[in-house]
Amino acid sequence: MAEVVLFHSILGLRPAERAWTERLGAAGHRVTTPDLFAGETAGDYAAGEALRDRVGWESMLGRARAAVAPLPPETVLAGVSMGAQVAGEIWAERPQTAGVLLLHGPCEVPSDPRPGLPVQAHLADPEPFDDEGFIADWAEAMRAAGLDFELHRYPDAGHYFTDATLPDHDASAAALALERALAFLARL
């Protein structure tokens, strides 16, 4: 069983993140899903960007830090899209994390990550918010840092393909991402 913190997307804490929480919980993992937007959600990416900007990155990080403070140092850091960036920020402050799970978005590589740390990422192919050159460079940086890095791409899936409420949804890709994520957490 892993302790996991799952940071939501730019759309806020919505049913998609709650569904992941339930699925991971059913597999025996304990999942915390902090609400970085204090109850607000957005219906599309543009509204989500406006919400993120209004709440402010530092406020979101403060809420993320408060949520992880009582959790064990080895808690797995997970994030959905924008939440992957939040997970990356927290990772830099919690080097004892057991692993990093990134859904629908990359994060920065900390300046001194623990060699061999398991990191798994799930991205659309192509990824509409990051060009392929950036994705290739990012994957190379993860590997060059000595991380145990797995990158899974999902051809022709939309950016947020695991969210059944969005046009991006791809049921097959979502099922495969969940299966791979569960196997990743089982190994930790």
C-alpha positions in Angstrom: 0.0 0.0 0.0 1.3 3.5 -0.9 0.4 6.8 0.6 -0.4 9.1 -2.3 -1.2 12.8 -2.6 -2.9 13.7 -5.9 -2.9 17.3 -7.1 -5.8 18.3 -9.4 -5.8 19.9 -12.8 -6.3 23.5 -13.8 -10.1 22.6 -13.8 -10.1 22.2 -10.0 -10.9 19.2 -7.8 -13.5 17.5 -9.9 -15.1 14.1 -10.3 -12.1 12.9 -12.4 -9.7 13.3 -9.6 -12.2 11.8 -7.2 -12.5 8.8 -9.5 -8.8 8.3 -9.4 -8.8 8.5 -5.7 -11.5 5.9 -5.5 -9.7 3.5 -7.9 -6.4 3.9 -6.1 -8.1 3.5 -2.8 -9.9 0.3 -4.0 -6.4 -1.1 -4.7 -5.4 -0.5 -1.1 -3.7 2.9 -1.4 -4.4 5.8 0.8 -4.9 8.9 -1.3 -5.1 12.6 -0.2 -6.6 15.0 -2.8 -6.0 18.6 -1.7 -8.3 21.3 -3.1 -5.9 24.0 -4.3 -8.7 26.2 -5.5 -10.7 26.1 -2.3 -13.9 24.6 -3.8 -13.9 26.4 -7.1 -13.9 24.6 -10.4 -13.8 25.5 -14.1 -15.7 24.1 -17.1 -12.9 24.5 -19.6 -9.2 25.2 -19.9 -9.5 28.9 -20.5 -11.7 29.3 -17.4 -9.2 27.2 -15.5 -6.3 29.4 -16.5 -8.3 32.4 -15.2 -9.1 30.6 -12.0 -5.4 29.6 -11.5 -4.3 33.2 -12.1 -6.9 34.6 -9.7 -6.0 32.1 -6.9 -2.3 32.6 -7.6 0.5 30.1 -7.9 1.9 30.9 -4.4 -1.5 30.4 -2.8 -1.9 27.0 -4.5 1.6 26.0 -3.4 0.8 27.0 0.1 -2.3 24.8 0.1 -0.3 22.0 -1.4 2.5 22.3 1.3 -0.2 22.4 4.0 -1.8 19.2 2.6 1.5 17.2 2.5 2.9 18.5 5.8 1.2 15.8 8.0 1.9 13.0 5.4 4.9 10.7 5.7 8.1 11.8 3.8 7.8 8.8 1.5 4.4 9.8 0.2 4.0 9.4 -3.6 3.5 12.7 -5.3 1.0 12.6 -8.1 -0.5 15.3 -10.3 -2.9 15.8 -13.1 -1.9 18.3 -15.8 -1.3 21.5 -13.8 -1.1 19.3 -10.8 1.9 17.6 -12.2 3.7 21.0 -12.0 2.6 21.3 -8.4 3.9 17.8 -7.7 7.2 18.8 -9.2 7.4 21.8 -6.9 6.7 19.7 -3.8 9.1 17.0 -5.0 11.9 19.5 -4.8 11.0 19.9 -1.1 10.4 16.3 -0.3 13.4 14.3 -1.6 12.3 11.1 0.4 9.2 10.6 -1.8 8.8 7.0 -2.8 7.8 8.0 -6.3 6.3 10.5 -8.7 3.2 9.9 -10.8 2.5 12.4 -13.5 -0.8 12.4 -15.5 -1.3 14.7 -18.5 1.7 16.9 -17.8 5.4 17.1 -17.1 7.1 18.7 -14.2 10.5 20.2 -13.6 13.3 17.9 -12.6 14.5 18.9 -9.1 18.1 20.1 -9.0 19.3 17.1 -7.0 16.8 14.2 -7.3 17.5 10.9 -5.6 19.1 8.5 -8.1 16.8 5.6 -9.0 13.7 7.3 -7.8 10.7 5.8 -9.8 8.9 8.4 -11.9 6.0 7.5 -14.2 4.4 9.9 -16.7 1.3 9.5 -18.9 0.9 12.0 -21.8 -1.2 12.3 -24.9 0.6 11.8 -28.2 0.7 14.5 -29.5 0.5 16.5 -26.3 -1.4 19.8 -27.2 0.1 21.9 -24.5 3.8 21.0 -24.9 5.6 20.6 -28.2 7.3 17.3 -29.0 10.8 18.8 -28.8 10.1 19.9 -25.3 8.7 16.5 -24.3 11.8 14.7 -25.8 14.2 17.1 -24.0 12.2 16.7 -20.7 12.3 12.9 -20.9 16.1 13.0 -21.6 16.6 15.3 -18.6 14.6 12.8 -16.4 16.8 9.9 -17.5 20.0 12.0 -17.3 19.2 12.8 -13.7 19.4 9.1 -13.0 15.7 8.6 -12.3 13.9 5.3 -13.0 11.7 7.1 -15.5 8.8 5.6 -17.5 7.1 7.7 -20.2 3.8 6.3 -21.6 2.3 8.1 -24.6 -1.3 7.6 -25.8 -1.7 8.2 -29.5 -4.6 10.3 -30.7 -5.9 10.7 -27.1 -6.8 14.2 -25.9 -4.8 16.1 -23.3 -7.0 15.0 -20.3 -7.9 11.7 -21.7 -8.8 10.1 -18.4 -11.6 12.5 -17.6 -14.9 10.9 -18.8 -16.7 14.3 -18.6 -14.4 16.0 -21.3 -14.2 15.8 -25.0 -10.5 14.7 -24.5 -11.7 11.4 -23.0 -10.4 8.2 -24.5 -11.8 5.2 -22.6 -9.1 2.7 -23.8 -6.2 5.1 -23.0 -7.8 5.9 -19.6 -8.1 2.2 -18.7 -4.5 1.6 -19.8 -3.2 4.6 -17.8 -4.9 3.4 -14.7 -3.6 -0.1 -15.1 -0.1 1.1 -15.6 -0.4 3.6 -12.6 -1.7 0.8 -10.3 1.3 -1.5 -11.4 3.7 1.4 -10.7 2.3 2.0 -7.2 2.3 -1.7 -6.4 6.0 -1.8 -7.1 6.8 1.0 -4.7 
